[in-house]
Each structure stands twice: as C-alpha cells, then as structure tokens.
Amino acid sequence: MSLVAIVGRPNVGKSTLFNRLVGMRQAIVDDTAGVTRDRHYGRCDWCGREFSVVDTGGYTTGSDDVFETAIRSQVQIAIDEADLVLFMVEAATGITDYDAEIADILRRTRKPVVLCVNKVDSGEKMFDAYQFYSLGLGEIYSISAANGSGTGDLLDAVVAALPEEEQQDDPHAGLPRITIVGKPNVGKSSLTNALLGQERNIVTPVAGTTRDAIETYYNKFGHEFMLVDTAGIRRKTKVHEDLEFYSVMRSIRAIEHADVCILMIDATTGMEAQDMNIFNLILKNRKGCVVVVNKWDLFIKDSNTMRDYTAALRERLAPFDDVPVIFTSVVKMQRIQDVLDAATQVYANYSQKIPTARLNEALLPVIEETPPPAWKGKYVKIKYITQLPTAFPAFAFFCNLPQYIKDPYKRFLENQLREHFNLTGCPVQIYCRQK
C-alpha cells in the first residue's frame, strides 16, 4: 500500500487536512503553531484506491526548540519513506523562507510531489494562490481543508500521481505471512534466526542493524509460511533520525502486508507508548496478533511474576486483550517453539470460515435472552447472523433497526463470538445491517 506524507511549515493546516482525509478528528488542531509533535497515521480511500497518510509536524530551521529539531528530522524521514509528498502552503501568507526551503528539498527528491494551497475559501484568495507556481513544483491545487472545498480535485491528483501497485509473480503466494514487528533492539532478528536455525540476519547490540524487511520461506516441523523480519532503522549520514519514529514508519507497510504480526516487547521496559503505537497499527489494519515478551531471563521473578505481568499487559491492551502472550528468552532459546505454535494457531483463527448455521445456533439464543436495549420505545430484533467474505473475521447481524445498536452492545456481541468460537489473537469487526 502506498504512503503519502503531508509536509509544510507550522500552522498551514496539515492536521486539518489529515483529519479530513482519514475521516476522523485524530490529530489535534489549534491556531498555535507547532501543536503537532507526534506523528499521526491513517488510511484514506478515494475512487477505490486505498493509501496510508502520515501527518508530520511543521518544518522549521534555525530554532533552538528541541521539539522543532526533532520534528525537522522526522519530516525529512517522512519525505525519504513516502511514495508521494503532499506539500502544503497557505494562500494569505504567501511564499515564506520556510516554504522556499522545503520546496528546494522537494525539487531534489525523485518522489512525486503534489502542491496544495490551503485556506483558499474565497474568489479573492484564489488569485493569491498563483504565486506558488514560482516554487517550480508544477500544478497547484487550491483547497480549504476546514470546509473541504477543492479536496476532491486534490485527491484525484494524489491518486493519479501514486505509483502503480506492483504485481509480482510470487512462488509463495497464498502462504500465510507472519511478520515480526517491534521497536529497535528488542530481538526481532534474533528470533528470526532462532526460528530458522541459522544466522539468516545480522544481529548486533546496536539498535537498527536490520535495514530492510527480510522475507524468508519457512517449512519445518509441519509449519509452512513466509517469515518477515522488519527493519528497525536505516542509518543515513545526513539525517539525524528519531529511532522510535522510524520504527513505526517502517512497520506500517510490513503490518499492512501481514496476516499475523508477532509484536515483540522488552520484558525489562514493559509495554511502552511506542509499543502501543505499533499495537494500534496492527489493530487498525485488522491483523492477527501475538505478543512476545522477550529478554525474560533478565527480569527479576518470583512465583507469581508471569501471571501478574500478563494481567498488567492485558489491562494495557484492553479492550482487545484476547491475544496470546508468550514469554521468551531468544538468546537462551526458551519457548521459541511456543511462539511459532501461537502464530500458526492465530492464523488458523484469523482465516477460519464459520458456517452461518453454527453462528445462528450458538448466538441467537443468547441474543434472545439478552436483547439489545430498547431505544425511545423501539425494540431491536436481530434475525440472523452471517460471516462476511473478508480476509479478517467480520460478521453481519441483520436486524430491523440497525441504527439503534450501540457500541456497548456490539462489544457484548463480540465477547459472545469469542466465547463460542476460537478467535484468540484476531480483531473482530461487527456490522449491523437492515433486514
């Protein structure tokens, strides 16, 4: 899947456009420049073409602000990693030194660039937009991210400029893809080598030794799948890179192409914010998940440590806490086979097709006993359930008033599905449809 990065100087409306593209208020929007410091990721679908969008902080130079220095480096990484750069400027302010500097960087890149002029919400401001042709980046697209005008033409240009999705003849097409993801230096390559029984990938104590996603065909002990070890970081001489940001950037595509993700965390540090970012990416892309707590040999333990650690971890992962948790020490080869067995089982759960008769036989009596709450005197009746033909577990509940089934009851239905059918490690999507 293609990746589009929105770049520009502070306070031109990047987060407003991002929220409009992904269809939700995910990024904070404020009149104060520099509000966006963390990166936001979302997915946009336009005319049948789906792509990922990353919202970056504003690009500045010559500042002593430690945040702006970090943001500047991360904007550069986004430009390096993206398939297309959406360069945003503002009509009223005109071309600033920052705009000229970013344009200079973008003219040197070989990536396609789409230039959009924001805050064009009147006929007079349309004339202000023409000055941006002097940046030498080709056609300009005038939009108002706040009210949405012009965004359709902009998205048409983005989709047209995106590179074609590569269709390759893969001899291993159709095999499950199990991808190992996590922060740099948690032991992803060591786990790959341990599973393969050979030094397939270079392992050093330096975070970011693995530079590219490495695919390996695995066929041992009755298991057959493609094993993918993802990059933590790729070092570049001219870019001072933020390790954590880069690990998420590189994980996006690996997760999108996976069936099951093995999320590795460090037992000594626990489930940190960056681990949660990657877990949320797995959940957002609706992929199967196994959590592997590595370096368990370095953790000081007593008789209940594993139980308490698991309980705390599941509390952090809630509401999607029905995932296998495996404690390993890769260097000591402890419970490596358990990781393989758990990932294989999650793929079986992820790809299973439950017959409609079994679904209705198991769930309709439960729904009859605990029906959806009445809404303004109207009673909701669920008639039957069927599984949808999607790559991930998704179920349609046909009823008379689908609009009155709220999220708490959907969670109840999901819990009942998990109770009656083995869906451990799989995110479940529930749709309520008119009967």
VOPAGU-2260 file (C-alpha; in pm, 1 decimal, decimal comma):
REM VOPAGU-2260
SITE   aa  ch    i         X         Y         Z
SITE  MET   A    0       0,0       0,0       0,0
SITE  SER   A    1     128,7     346,9     -89,8
SITE  LEU   A    2     228,9     601,0     173,9
SITE  VAL   A    3     153,0     975,4     145,0
SITE  ALA   A    4     329,6    1226,0     374,1
SITE  ILE   A    5     180,2    1571,2     439,7
SITE  VAL   A    6     461,9    1824,2     492,6
SITE  GLY   A    7     483,3    2201,6     528,0
SITE  ARG   A    8     576,9    2478,2     767,8
SITE  PRO   A    9     389,8    2513,1    1101,3
SITE  ASN   A   10      24,7    2618,8    1113,9
SITE  VAL   A   11     -70,7    2585,1     746,2
SITE  GLY   A   12    -346,7    2331,3     820,2
SITE  LYS   A   13    -174,2    1994,2     776,7
SITE  SER   A   14    -360,5    1830,8    1065,6
SITE  THR   A   15    -694,9    1970,9     945,8
SITE  LEU   A   16    -638,5    1813,7     604,2
SITE  PHE   A   17    -520,7    1489,1     763,8
SITE  ASN   A   18    -839,8    1465,8     971,5
SITE  ARG   A   19   -1048,3    1526,3     659,2
SITE  LEU   A   20    -863,1    1257,8     459,2
SITE  VAL   A   21    -890,1     985,8     724,6
SITE  GLY   A   22   -1245,1    1086,6     817,3
SITE  MET   A   23   -1196,1    1146,8    1189,5
SITE  ARG   A   24   -1058,2    1402,8    1433,0
SITE  GLN   A   25    -742,4    1208,4    1507,5
SITE  ALA   A   26    -487,9    1495,0    1506,0
SITE  ILE   A   27    -518,8    1795,0    1740,8
SITE  VAL   A   28    -592,0    2118,7    1555,2
SITE  ASP   A   29    -518,3    2461,2    1705,8
SITE  ASP   A   30    -429,8    2812,2    1589,4
SITE  THR   A   31     -99,8    2789,8    1778,5
SITE  ALA   A   32     191,8    2689,6    1554,9
SITE  GLY   A   33     371,2    2367,0    1643,5
SITE  VAL   A   34      86,3    2179,7    1815,2
SITE  THR   A   35     156,3    1860,2    1618,3
SITE  ARG   A   36     465,7    1695,2    1763,1
SITE  ASP   A   37     374,6    1327,9    1746,7
SITE  ARG   A   38     308,7    1173,9    1408,3
SITE  HIS   A   39     -37,2    1050,8    1316,4
SITE  TYR   A   40    -116,9     768,2    1076,7
SITE  GLY   A   41    -440,5     693,6     898,5
SITE  ARG   A   42    -587,3     536,4     587,7
SITE  CYS   A   43    -768,5     711,5     305,4
SITE  ASP   A   44    -980,7     554,1      33,3
SITE  TRP   A   45   -1050,1     754,4    -283,1
SITE  CYS   A   46   -1208,2     615,1    -600,7
SITE  GLY   A   47   -1124,8     260,3    -496,8
SITE  ARG   A   48    -755,0     333,2    -428,7
SITE  GLU   A   49    -653,6     296,3     -64,5
SITE  PHE   A   50    -336,6     454,1      74,6
SITE  SER   A   51    -180,0     542,8     409,4
SITE  VAL   A   52    -141,7     904,8     521,5
SITE  VAL   A   53     111,7    1040,2     772,2
SITE  ASP   A   54      72,9    1384,9     930,1
SITE  THR   A   55     407,9    1543,5    1020,6
SITE  GLY   A   56     495,9    1838,8    1241,2
SITE  GLY   A   57     579,7    2175,5    1086,6
SITE  TYR   A   58     923,6    2209,9     924,8
SITE  THR   A   59    1138,4    2490,9    1068,6
SITE  THR   A   60    1508,9    2574,7    1071,3
SITE  GLY   A   61    1737,0    2785,4    1286,7
SITE  SER   A   62    1532,1    2719,3    1601,6
SITE  ASP   A   63    1667,4    2629,5    1944,8
SITE  ASP   A   64    1347,9    2444,1    2031,2
SITE  VAL   A   65    1437,2    2079,1    2092,0
SITE  PHE   A   66    1094,7    1970,7    1960,3
SITE  GLU   A   67    1137,6    2162,0    1634,7
SITE  THR   A   68    1477,6    1999,9    1580,1
SITE  ALA   A   69    1322,7    1654,9    1622,0
SITE  ILE   A   70    1025,3    1746,5    1401,0
SITE  ARG   A   71    1260,3    1871,1    1128,1
SITE  SER   A   72    1447,3    1540,5    1118,1
SITE  GLN   A   73    1122,9    1343,3    1115,1
SITE  VAL   A   74     983,7    1545,3     824,5
SITE  GLN   A   75    1298,9    1451,9     632,8
SITE  ILE   A   76    1242,2    1084,6     716,5
SITE  ALA   A   77     881,1    1110,3     601,2
SITE  ILE   A   78     997,5    1253,8     269,0
SITE  ASP   A   79    1251,2     972,0     231,5
SITE  GLU   A   80     999,9     697,3     313,7
SITE  ALA   A   81     683,6     821,6     138,3
SITE  ASP   A   82     571,9     725,6    -211,4
SITE  LEU   A   83     426,2    1073,8    -258,1
SITE  VAL   A   84     474,2    1404,5     -74,1
SITE  LEU   A   85     177,4    1637,7     -25,0
SITE  PHE   A   86     337,1    1982,0      22,4
SITE  MET   A   87     102,9    2227,1     193,1
SITE  VAL   A   88     132,1    2608,4     185,6
SITE  GLU   A   89    -100,4    2893,6     282,4
SITE  ALA   A   90    -250,0    3145,5      40,7
SITE  ALA   A   91    -276,8    3452,4     267,1
SITE  THR   A   92      82,3    3445,2     394,7
SITE  GLY   A   93     241,7    3389,3      56,8
SITE  ILE   A   94     580,0    3226,7      -1,9
SITE  THR   A   95     789,4    3233,5     315,8
SITE  ASP   A   96    1155,8    3139,7     359,6
SITE  TYR   A   97    1042,1    2809,3     510,5
SITE  ASP   A   98     825,0    2732,8     206,2
SITE  ALA   A   99    1115,2    2809,0     -27,4
SITE  GLU   A  100    1348,1    2585,2     174,4
SITE  ILE   A  101    1105,1    2290,8     175,2
SITE  ALA   A  102    1043,8    2339,1    -198,6
SITE  ASP   A  103    1418,9    2326,5    -255,3
SITE  ILE   A  104    1437,8    1992,3     -69,3
SITE  LEU   A  105    1140,2    1854,7    -264,2
SITE  ARG   A  106    1280,0    1957,3    -604,1
SITE  ARG   A  107    1586,9    1745,3    -528,4
SITE  THR   A  108    1385,5    1436,6    -438,0
SITE  ARG   A  109    1273,4    1189,6    -702,2
SITE  LYS   A  110     941,5    1134,3    -529,2
SITE  PRO   A  111     623,8    1274,9    -687,1
SITE  VAL   A  112     513,0    1597,7    -517,1
SITE  VAL   A  113     162,3    1747,5    -510,9
SITE  LEU   A  114     147,5    2114,3    -408,7
SITE  CYS   A  115    -171,5    2227,2    -235,6
SITE  VAL   A  116    -250,9    2583,6    -130,0
SITE  ASN   A  117    -470,0    2587,1     179,6
SITE  LYS   A  118    -716,2    2843,4     319,0
SITE  VAL   A  119    -844,0    2940,4     -27,2
SITE  ASP   A  120   -1205,0    2995,6      75,7
SITE  SER   A  121   -1296,2    3295,0    -142,4
SITE  GLY   A  122   -1250,1    3415,1    -500,8
SITE  GLU   A  123   -1000,8    3682,4    -397,3
SITE  LYS   A  124    -772,2    3429,8    -231,5
SITE  MET   A  125    -772,9    3223,0    -549,6
SITE  PHE   A  126    -551,1    3489,9    -708,0
SITE  ASP   A  127    -311,2    3470,9    -410,0
SITE  ALA   A  128    -255,4    3102,1    -488,0
SITE  TYR   A  129     -97,9    3162,9    -831,0
SITE  GLN   A  130     226,4    3298,4    -681,9
SITE  PHE   A  131     315,6    2944,5    -569,5
SITE  TYR   A  132     382,7    2839,5    -929,4
SITE  SER   A  133     719,4    3015,4    -878,8
SITE  LEU   A  134     824,3    2731,1    -643,3
SITE  GLY   A  135     875,5    2516,7    -952,5
SITE  LEU   A  136     676,1    2216,5    -831,5
SITE  GLY   A  137     424,2    2202,8   -1114,0
SITE  GLU   A  138      46,3    2225,4   -1086,8
SITE  ILE   A  139    -109,5    2380,3    -774,7
SITE  TYR   A  140    -434,4    2271,9    -610,8
SITE  SER   A  141    -630,5    2531,5    -414,6
SITE  ILE   A  142    -824,7    2390,4    -121,3
SITE  SER   A  143    -985,7    2480,8     206,8
SITE  ALA   A  144    -910,0    2196,1     447,1
SITE  ALA   A  145   -1154,9    2342,3     700,4
SITE  ASN   A  146   -1464,5    2322,5     478,5
SITE  GLY   A  147   -1344,2    2064,5     225,4
SITE  SER   A  148   -1361,6    2268,6     -94,5
SITE  GLY   A  149   -1112,1    2156,8    -357,6
SITE  THR   A  150   -1013,3    1837,5    -176,0
SITE  GLY   A  151   -1178,3    1618,1    -440,4
SITE  ASP   A  152    -954,5    1756,1    -717,3
SITE  LEU   A  153    -656,4    1727,2    -482,5
SITE  LEU   A  154    -725,9    1360,2    -412,0
SITE  ASP   A  155    -773,7    1291,1    -783,9
SITE  ALA   A  156    -422,8    1433,4    -839,1
SITE  VAL   A  157    -278,5    1232,0    -548,9
SITE  VAL   A  158    -424,3     902,6    -674,5
SITE  ALA   A  159    -307,0     976,1   -1030,3
SITE  ALA   A  160      47,9    1051,8    -911,6
SITE  LEU   A  161      81,5     748,6    -683,1
SITE  PRO   A  162     298,5     470,4    -827,1
SITE  GLU   A  163     114,8     163,9    -950,1
SITE  GLU   A  164      88,0    -121,6    -702,6
SITE  GLU   A  165     347,0    -377,8    -804,3
SITE  GLN   A  166     203,9    -709,6    -914,2
SITE  GLN   A  167     478,2    -968,3    -884,7
SITE  ASP   A  168     466,5   -1338,6    -957,6
SITE  ASP   A  169     537,4   -1481,3    -614,5
SITE  PRO   A  170     607,5   -1855,6    -599,8
SITE  HIS   A  171     494,0   -1849,1    -237,0
SITE  ALA   A  172     171,5   -1655,7    -298,8
SITE  GLY   A  173    -111,9   -1776,8     -80,5
SITE  LEU   A  174     110,3   -1875,4     209,7
SITE  PRO   A  175      47,1   -1709,2     547,7
SITE  ARG   A  176     267,5   -1403,4     607,6
SITE  ILE   A  177     392,4   -1383,0     965,4
SITE  THR   A  178     569,7   -1053,9    1036,3
SITE  ILE   A  179     784,2    -976,9    1339,4
SITE  VAL   A  180     744,0    -613,3    1446,8
SITE  GLY   A  181     857,1    -401,6    1739,9
SITE  LYS   A  182    1090,5    -125,4    1847,0
SITE  PRO   A  183    1459,1    -139,1    1754,0
SITE  ASN   A  184    1676,0    -379,1    1953,2
SITE  VAL   A  185    1403,5    -593,3    2112,4
SITE  GLY   A  186    1535,8    -909,7    1943,3
SITE  LYS   A  187    1339,5    -936,8    1617,3
SITE  SER   A  188    1633,8   -1060,9    1409,4
SITE  SER   A  189    1747,7   -1291,4    1690,0
SITE  LEU   A  190    1402,8   -1450,8    1696,0
SITE  THR   A  191    1410,4   -1492,3    1317,0
SITE  ASN   A  192    1749,0   -1662,5    1335,5
SITE  ALA   A  193    1631,9   -1885,4    1622,5
SITE  LEU   A  194    1321,5   -1994,8    1429,2
SITE  LEU   A  195    1520,1   -2062,4    1112,0
SITE  GLY   A  196    1803,8   -2233,9    1295,8
SITE  GLN   A  197    2066,5   -2031,2    1109,8
SITE  GLU   A  198    2228,1   -1686,1    1115,0
SITE  ARG   A  199    1996,8   -1551,0     844,3
SITE  ASN   A  200    2008,6   -1189,2     968,6
SITE  ILE   A  201    2292,4    -987,3    1118,9
SITE  VAL   A  202    2245,8    -930,5    1493,6
SITE  THR   A  203    2435,5    -667,6    1695,9
SITE  PRO   A  204    2360,6    -474,7    2017,2
SITE  VAL   A  205    2323,3    -158,2    1803,5
SITE  ALA   A  206    1959,6     -56,2    1756,7
SITE  GLY   A  207    1874,1     -53,7    1387,6
SITE  THR   A  208    2113,4    -314,2    1248,0
SITE  THR   A  209    1841,0    -454,1    1018,7
SITE  ARG   A  210    1789,3    -206,1     735,2
SITE  ASP   A  211    1518,4    -361,2     520,0
SITE  ALA   A  212    1230,1    -603,1     567,6
SITE  ILE   A  213    1372,5    -952,1     503,4
SITE  GLU   A  214    1139,9   -1229,5     384,3
SITE  THR   A  215    1222,4   -1595,9     435,9
SITE  TYR   A  216    1032,6   -1906,8     330,7
SITE  TYR   A  217     979,7   -2133,1     633,4
SITE  ASN   A  218     891,1   -2501,9     604,3
SITE  LYS   A  219     976,5   -2701,2     918,2
SITE  PHE   A  220     800,5   -2901,9    1190,4
SITE  GLY   A  221     478,0   -2912,4     989,8
SITE  HIS   A  222     460,2   -2532,8     951,3
SITE  GLU   A  223     480,7   -2352,8     616,5
SITE  PHE   A  224     468,1   -1972,3     586,0
SITE  MET   A  225     660,0   -1659,4     489,9
SITE  LEU   A  226     851,6   -1511,7     785,0
SITE  VAL   A  227     926,8   -1137,3     765,0
SITE  ASP   A  228    1181,0    -962,1     987,6
SITE  THR   A  229    1116,3    -588,0     977,1
SITE  ALA   A  230    1363,6    -301,8     982,8
SITE  GLY   A  231    1414,2    -103,6    1299,0
SITE  ILE   A  232    1610,4     179,4    1138,3
SITE  ARG   A  233    1820,4     258,1     834,6
SITE  ARG   A  234    2110,1     490,2     910,0
SITE  LYS   A  235    2178,0     784,5     679,8
SITE  THR   A  236    2477,8    1009,7     708,1
SITE  LYS   A  237    2289,5    1335,2     661,9
SITE  VAL   A  238    1979,7    1260,6     865,7
SITE  HIS   A  239    1971,0    1263,7    1246,1
SITE  GLU   A  240    1695,0    1010,7    1283,1
SITE  ASP   A  241    1447,8     959,3    1563,4
SITE  LEU   A  242    1464,6     582,2    1625,7
SITE  GLU   A  243    1112,8     547,5    1760,1
SITE  PHE   A  244     950,4     742,9    1476,5
SITE  TYR   A  245    1144,9     547,6    1217,8
SITE  SER   A  246    1048,5     210,2    1366,7
SITE  VAL   A  247     678,9     296,9    1325,8
SITE  MET   A  248     732,3     434,7     973,0
SITE  ARG   A  249     897,4     110,1     867,1
SITE  SER   A  250     636,6    -101,8    1045,5
SITE  ILE   A  251     337,5      44,4     860,0
SITE  ARG   A  252     392,9    -138,9     532,0
SITE  ALA   A  253     510,5    -459,2     697,1
SITE  ILE   A  254     191,6    -470,5     903,1
SITE  GLU   A  255     -31,7    -390,7     604,8
SITE  HIS   A  256     103,6    -688,1     408,4
SITE  ALA   A  257      97,5    -933,4     702,1
SITE  ASP   A  258    -161,9   -1189,2     807,4
SITE  VAL   A  259     -29,7   -1230,3    1162,3
SITE  CYS   A  260     203,7    -991,7    1346,5
SITE  ILE   A  261     436,6   -1103,2    1623,1
SITE  LEU   A  262     475,8    -791,8    1840,2
SITE  MET   A  263     798,2    -817,3    2039,9
SITE  ILE   A  264     845,3    -610,7    2353,2
SITE  ASP   A  265    1131,1    -587,8    2601,4
SITE  ALA   A  266    1046,2    -751,0    2936,3
SITE  THR   A  267    1271,3    -507,2    3122,9
SITE  THR   A  268    1090,9    -195,6    2994,1
SITE  GLY   A  269     736,1    -332,2    2956,5
SITE  MET   A  270     468,6    -212,7    2715,1
SITE  GLU   A  271     579,6     142,6    2639,6
SITE  ALA   A  272     399,9     413,1    2439,5
SITE  GLN   A  273     585,8     320,3    2120,5
SITE  ASP   A  274     486,6     -45,6    2159,6
SITE  MET   A  275     124,1      67,8    2195,3
SITE  ASN   A  276     157,5     271,9    1874,2
SITE  ILE   A  277     263,1     -40,2    1684,9
SITE  PHE   A  278      -8,6    -249,9    1853,2
SITE  ASN   A  279    -269,6       8,2    1749,3
SITE  LEU   A  280    -137,4     -10,4    1391,0
SITE  ILE   A  281    -190,1    -387,9    1398,6
SITE  LEU   A  282    -542,0    -337,0    1532,8
SITE  LYS   A  283    -622,8     -58,4    1283,7
SITE  ASN   A  284    -515,3    -282,1     994,8
SITE  ARG   A  285    -716,7    -572,9    1142,1
SITE  LYS   A  286    -430,2    -821,8    1155,5
SITE  GLY   A  287    -383,7   -1121,9    1382,4
SITE  CYS   A  288    -150,3   -1059,3    1676,3
SITE  VAL   A  289      78,9   -1249,0    1913,6
SITE  VAL   A  290     263,2   -1057,1    2187,7
SITE  VAL   A  291     610,6   -1189,7    2267,4
SITE  VAL   A  292     778,2   -1064,5    2585,4
SITE  ASN   A  293    1149,4   -1112,9    2513,3
SITE  LYS   A  294    1452,8   -1096,7    2745,8
SITE  TRP   A  295    1251,1   -1269,3    3019,2
SITE  ASP   A  296    1576,2   -1412,0    3158,5
SITE  LEU   A  297    1681,2   -1058,3    3260,3
SITE  PHE   A  298    1363,5    -996,6    3460,4
SITE  ILE   A  299    1372,2   -1049,9    3837,6
SITE  LYS   A  300    1099,4   -1305,4    3911,9
SITE  ASP   A  301     906,5   -1471,8    4192,5
SITE  SER   A  302     636,3   -1740,3    4182,4
SITE  ASN   A  303     357,7   -1510,0    4052,3
SITE  THR   A  304     558,0   -1276,5    3829,3
SITE  MET   A  305     444,0   -1418,4    3495,4
SITE  ARG   A  306      76,7   -1416,4    3597,6
SITE  ASP   A  307      92,3   -1057,1    3729,0
SITE  TYR   A  308     290,1    -937,5    3424,7
SITE  THR   A  309      33,0   -1093,1    3189,5
SITE  ALA   A  310    -258,0    -934,6    3378,6
SITE  ALA   A  311     -95,4    -588,5    3365,8
SITE  LEU   A  312     -19,1    -634,2    2995,6
SITE  ARG   A  313    -376,2    -734,3    2908,2
SITE  GLU   A  314    -506,9    -435,1    3103,6
SITE  ARG   A  315    -286,4    -210,5    2888,7
SITE  LEU   A  316    -407,3    -375,5    2565,7
SITE  ALA   A  317    -779,1    -351,9    2654,0
SITE  PRO   A  318   -1033,6    -365,2    2500,6
SITE  PHE   A  319    -858,7    -600,3    2251,1
SITE  ASP   A  320    -686,8    -813,5    2513,9
SITE  ASP   A  321    -769,5   -1158,2    2372,9
SITE  VAL   A  322    -417,6   -1211,2    2238,2
SITE  PRO   A  323    -164,3   -1486,3    2315,9
SITE  VAL   A  324     121,9   -1365,3    2538,2
SITE  ILE   A  325     444,5   -1568,9    2517,6
SITE  PHE   A  326     744,2   -1509,6    2747,0
SITE  THR   A  327    1075,6   -1588,3    2578,9
SITE  SER   A  328    1447,2   -1553,6    2603,8
SITE  VAL   A  329    1570,9   -1579,4    2248,4
SITE  VAL   A  330    1938,7   -1592,0    2344,5
SITE  LYS   A  331    1868,3   -1889,5    2573,4
SITE  MET   A  332    1624,9   -2046,6    2323,4
SITE  GLN   A  333    1341,4   -2052,9    2576,4
SITE  ARG   A  334     985,4   -2110,7    2446,2
SITE  ILE   A  335    1077,5   -2031,4    2083,7
SITE  GLN   A  336     855,6   -2312,6    1953,9
SITE  ASP   A  337     562,9   -2171,9    2155,8
SITE  VAL   A  338     584,7   -1850,4    1951,3
SITE  LEU   A  339     559,9   -2049,9    1627,8
SITE  ASP   A  340     267,5   -2257,9    1754,9
SITE  ALA   A  341      81,4   -1946,9    1877,8
SITE  ALA   A  342     130,2   -1760,9    1547,7
SITE  THR   A  343      10,9   -2063,2    1348,3
SITE  GLN   A  344    -295,8   -2102,1    1570,7
SITE  VAL   A  345    -380,6   -1731,1    1538,7
SITE  TYR   A  346    -360,2   -1760,8    1158,6
SITE  ALA   A  347    -597,7   -2059,8    1172,1
SITE  ASN   A  348    -838,4   -1849,2    1383,1
SITE  TYR   A  349    -791,3   -1549,1    1152,1
SITE  SER   A  350    -867,9   -1737,9     832,3
SITE  GLN   A  351   -1144,9   -1969,4     957,6
SITE  LYS   A  352   -1490,2   -1954,5     797,4
SITE  ILE   A  353   -1772,1   -2024,7    1043,0
SITE  PRO   A  354   -2088,2   -2170,3     883,9
SITE  THR   A  355   -2397,8   -1949,8     911,5
SITE  ALA   A  356   -2593,9   -2234,7    1072,4
SITE  ARG   A  357   -2338,4   -2268,4    1355,0
SITE  LEU   A  358   -2333,6   -1893,6    1412,1
SITE  ASN   A  359   -2710,1   -1869,8    1443,5
SITE  GLU   A  360   -2738,7   -2183,9    1653,5
SITE  ALA   A  361   -2484,4   -2050,7    1904,9
SITE  LEU   A  362   -2571,2   -1679,7    1919,9
SITE  LEU   A  363   -2946,6   -1638,2    1858,1
SITE  PRO   A  364   -3047,0   -1799,2    2194,2
SITE  VAL   A  365   -2800,9   -1568,4    2374,8
SITE  ILE   A  366   -2935,0   -1262,6    2188,1
SITE  GLU   A  367   -3293,0   -1365,4    2267,9
SITE  GLU   A  368   -3203,2   -1392,2    2635,6
SITE  THR   A  369   -3012,7   -1058,9    2633,6
SITE  PRO   A  370   -3162,4    -846,7    2354,4
SITE  PRO   A  371   -3033,7    -500,1    2257,5
SITE  PRO   A  372   -3165,0    -222,6    2486,2
SITE  ALA   A  373   -3481,6     -51,9    2364,3
SITE  TRP   A  374   -3427,8     294,9    2218,0
SITE  LYS   A  375   -3705,2     555,0    2260,2
SITE  GLY   A  376   -3963,3     281,2    2295,0
SITE  LYS   A  377   -3845,2      91,1    1986,9
SITE  TYR   A  378   -3729,9    -269,0    2019,5
SITE  VAL   A  379   -3444,3    -406,9    1811,9
SITE  LYS   A  380   -3477,4    -765,0    1689,1
SITE  ILE   A  381   -3173,3    -942,9    1545,2
SITE  LYS   A  382   -3299,4   -1201,8    1292,8
SITE  TYR   A  383   -2983,1   -1385,6    1184,9
SITE  ILE   A  384   -2601,8   -1365,4    1164,0
SITE  THR   A  385   -2355,9   -1449,7     888,7
SITE  GLN   A  386   -1980,6   -1416,9     837,4
SITE  LEU   A  387   -1869,0   -1177,9     564,6
SITE  PRO   A  388   -1620,8   -1288,2     293,0
SITE  THR   A  389   -1334,3   -1067,9     421,2
SITE  ALA   A  390    -970,6   -1153,0     490,5
SITE  PHE   A  391   -1027,8   -1089,6     863,2
SITE  PRO   A  392   -1314,5   -1210,4    1088,6
SITE  ALA   A  393   -1616,1    -986,0    1015,7
SITE  PHE   A  394   -1978,5   -1062,1    1091,4
SITE  ALA   A  395   -2307,9    -909,9     978,7
SITE  PHE   A  396   -2601,4    -902,7    1222,5
SITE  PHE   A  397   -2927,2    -849,5    1030,7
SITE  CYS   A  398   -3196,0    -670,1    1228,8
SITE  ASN   A  399   -3495,6    -438,9    1193,4
SITE  LEU   A  400   -3333,5    -121,9    1341,0
SITE  PRO   A  401   -2953,6    -140,9    1296,6
SITE  GLN   A  402   -2904,3     227,7    1379,8
SITE  TYR   A  403   -3013,6     166,4    1739,4
SITE  ILE   A  404   -2747,6     -95,1    1818,3
SITE  LYS   A  405   -2479,7      99,6    2004,0
SITE  ASP   A  406   -2111,9      22,5    2073,7
SITE  PRO   A  407   -2162,2    -134,3    2422,9
SITE  TYR   A  408   -2394,8    -397,3    2276,4
SITE  LYS   A  409   -2156,2    -455,2    1984,9
SITE  ARG   A  410   -1885,1    -529,0    2241,1
SITE  PHE   A  411   -2124,2    -774,9    2406,9
SITE  LEU   A  412   -2177,7    -947,0    2070,3
SITE  GLU   A  413   -1802,3    -960,9    2011,8
SITE  ASN   A  414   -1749,2   -1118,0    2354,1
SITE  GLN   A  415   -2012,5   -1380,4    2274,8
SITE  LEU   A  416   -1842,0   -1458,3    1944,7
SITE  ARG   A  417   -1510,2   -1503,6    2124,4
SITE  GLU   A  418   -1675,8   -1722,1    2388,6
SITE  HIS   A  419   -1835,3   -1959,8    2137,8
SITE  PHE   A  420   -1567,2   -1963,7    1867,1
SITE  ASN   A  421   -1188,9   -1955,4    1886,7
SITE  LEU   A  422   -1098,1   -1602,9    1774,2
SITE  THR   A  423    -797,7   -1552,6    2003,1
SITE  GLY   A  424    -549,5   -1307,4    1857,3
SITE  CYS   A  425    -792,9   -1179,7    1592,2
SITE  PRO   A  426    -960,5    -838,8    1583,8
SITE  VAL   A  427   -1332,4    -883,6    1512,1
SITE  GLN   A  428   -1545,1    -641,1    1309,0
SITE  ILE   A  429   -1922,1    -631,3    1361,8
SITE  TYR   A  430   -2166,2    -476,2    1114,9
SITE  CYS   A  431   -2537,4    -425,8    1182,2
SITE  ARG   A  432   -2747,6    -433,5     866,4
SITE  GLN   A  433   -3109,1    -376,0     774,7
SITE  LYS   A  434   -3321,6    -690,1     735,7
